[in-house]
């Protein structure tokens, strides 16, 4: 069945159905659609991240005209789940965007930052790479577009049921992934009087237990008829998150002993705050000696302020440290760099220090300058604390390629590469089993998304072994009746 036939089937009269668009067989660009009682409800609207040509084509393609989507449910603020919202609004989406308060506050800074990056990338390309005006490109959206999109956000508390036209209701449930992240429970009212509602759970990105700062994911999850689950790390087990503070301290101490620098590519939201929280604790506990530590990212700085304003999301340990220290994120011992000139000045520092810079996959931002100036020195360490998607510079660093192309020039990778995957904010195989296996036997069907290669297959096997009667791995455009 081709794309137009799938869309016709999705929009036709009849019972509720799902159509999968982004992050089906991939790990970025999340967008899934629900059709119920003549309404189309989107779950997430993320930016696809990868090769420029592939990214532009996918990010400019919505499964149906934006104005025909009625409502949007947002699981969390990460750009691969929220980053295409400004374009959706720009192209005619006029509905409400439902999100937790923390998610909305993070989106306010993250979407504007994304718009700024889009503008800068387009300007750079047009100035440096385009041979003539016929090759000019336009930004996907601008800062102004991102600001306009925020007017459509509706702040919803965890556990607060909210409803749309036609009797469809939803509830946000703590996902424990990043600040404000939620699983979304959707209840579809039956048109036949007396019938029970159909219950659907979209996990968004599930978090982990015993991670720093945030509350654990909700467990047990509510029983439902249908499940849409991510599968990013369904085929592996992370290192224990409680070991990460000691391992991070070891990496820093060993690099300092060599007279080197520690460069940490880090997502601005969630990962940077986890790393700075552990560094603040390590300094307080004497695990590392005081040294210059820089968070080089305006977005990370702004996101940290949002974290400070949402202490309702903290777990008990974070609350205790906050009460003892007055701050979770190294106030007075960690420097937050926003000025571009100050950022460039970090490259002239000779003594050992730590730089945490965005972006996490090393595809844009200030991290590129720090990598360019440091990957060739074997005294330095590149400390990877997050997932690196295929076709990104970050993945090539993880693979320890002998040479790296940065800003069009080739540099030898001589620095040490340390991978601390215990910082991952995604559930791993044991966590998935703990949360999803109890639901499996009572499901009518499950749909596995947000994974690539063996990951969806591992989740499919997990759910089938736990008793789920039908587990689908959808492709973009696939439609399923509920």
VENJOLIN-V815676 format. One line per field, one symbol per residue. ss: DSSP state (A for helix, B for strand, O for the rest). phi: phi as a letter, one per 20 degrees, with the letter a starting at -180 (. if undefined). burial: + if it has 9 or more other C-alpha atoms within 8 Angstrom, else -. A space follows every 50 residues. Layout:
ss=???
phi=???
burial=???
This chain:
ss=OOAAAAAAAAAOOOOOBBBBBBOOOOOOOOBBBBBBOOBBBBBOOOOOOO OAAAAAAAAOOOOOOAAAOOBBBOOOOOAAAAOOAAAAAAOOOOOBBBBO AAAAAAAAAAAAAAAAAAAAAAAAAAAAAOOOAAAOOOOOOOAAAAAAAA AABBBOOOOOOBBOOOOOBBBBBBOOOOOOOBBBBBBBOOOOOOOOOBBB BBOOOOOOOOOOOBOOOOOOOOOOOBBBBBOOOOOOOOOOAAAAAAAAAA AAAAAAAOOOOBBBBOOOOOAAAAAAAAAAAAAAAOOOOOOBBBBBOAAA AAAAAAAAOOAAABOAAAAAAAAAAOOOOOBOOBBBBOOAAAAAAAAAOO OOBBBBBOOOOOOOOOAAAAAAOOOOOOOOBBBBOOOOOOOOAAAAAAOO OOBBBBOOBBBBOOOBBBBOAAAOOOOOAAAAAAAAAAAAOOOOBBBBBO OOOAAAAAAAAAAAAOOOOOBBOOOOOOBBBO
phi=.egfffffffeffpffbdcdcemencdcmgaccddblmdddedmbeefcr ggfffffffeddfbggfeeebcddfaegffddfdggfgfgepfdeedebf fffffffgeffffffffgffffffgfeddffbgfdfddfgadgfffffff fefdecfgnefccdfnnecbbecgdmecgnfbededddfffegnffffdc ddfldfecemefmeffgfbffffbeccdcfbgcfdbdfffffefffffff gffffffemdddddfbgfdnffffffffffffffemfcfgbfccddagff ffffffgfecffefefffffffffdnaedmgndcedddfffffffffefe fgaccdbeefemeanfgffffgecfedffecededbfdfgmdfgfffgfl ffcceclnddcfedffddddeffgeegdgffgffeegfegfefeaccdcl acmffffffgfgfffeoffbcddfdgnfcced
burial=-----++--+-----+++++++++++++++++++++---+++++++++-+ ----++-++--+--+++-+++++++++-+++++++++++++++-++++++ ++++++++++++++++-++-++-+++---+-----+--+++++-+++-++ -++-++-+---------+++++++++++++++++++++++-------+++ ++++++++--++++++++-----++++++++++++--++-+-+++++++- +++-++--++++++++++++++++-+++++-++---++---+++++++++ ++++-++--+--+++--++-++----++++--++++++---++------- -++++++++++++-++++-+++-+++++++++++++-++--+++++++-- +--+++----++++++++-++++++++++-+++-+++-++++++++++++ ++--++++++-+++-++++-+++++++++---
